[in-house]
Amino acid sequence: MSATATTATSGSPTVVAGGTWVVDLDGVVWLAGEPIGEVARAIGRLRGVGVDVLFVTNNSAPSTGELLARLSRAGVTAGPADVLSSADAAASLLADGQRAGFVGGDGLREALERRGVVLTSEPPVDAVVVGWTQQFDFDQLTEAATLARSCGRLIGTNEDPTHPTPQGLLPGTGSLLAAVATASGLRPEVAGKPHAALVSLVRQRIGPPDRLRLVVGDQPRTDGVLAQQLGVPFALVDSGVTPAGTPSTVPVAHRAADLSALVDELVAAHGPPH
Ligand SMILES: [Mg+2]
């Protein structure tokens, strides 16, 4: 498959005429904490032609404030309404006042507390929620599995088995979730991309469905399937976990080396230069 952004004619003719793009963070905006290419210029050019950007990540560990600070360091201005994470999706599966056991980072804790969920290690609980953390050991596994068994409900923020770092692949949330699922004997509900809870949150955040134009991501299994679930084209960038030339497992409307190349190609094809 070509690594060039493709065809002004096969996708929606209005892909850059107003509306909203859903843009992944890891592997699209940054990689290992470093901004990818001219990402700030690309987002600016996109906004300049009237496109809103909703950043959607399966990383549940950073708080909203941390995500906004990382975007700011990458040169991208954004507010709380411009970001959604798998932590928000997991929290949306619980109701105000429910009690939950918890394995995860600040982002998941914040999302659950914002929802009004009471975090506790004491039964009774309504669910156990698992997100990404490096603080995970046998005691936590024992506690989470015991609580989950007691209530029969296990929720995972996402099921990504690994995530890329400069040191290589580290175990992802899917690995921690599999441990708790195996030890509790429960089948987990997964909230993040490309599952229903996150799809529903994206729809709520965007408003009228015809505003949604495109999903941009580096991972067909999550971002590409999210695009399918939302009923919009998928743009695959080669700047993350999917190397250039690797066939996609889902249909790809546009493919580019990175977000800058994608935006330049699509804006030049569809809209006035900024
Ligand atoms: Mg990604």
Boltz pocket constraint, residues with backbone or C-beta under 6 A from the ligand:
constraints:
  - pocket:
      binder: B
      contacts: [[A, 24], [A, 25], [A, 26], [A, 27], [A, 28], [A, 217], [A, 218], [A, 219], [A, 240]]
      max_distance: 6.0
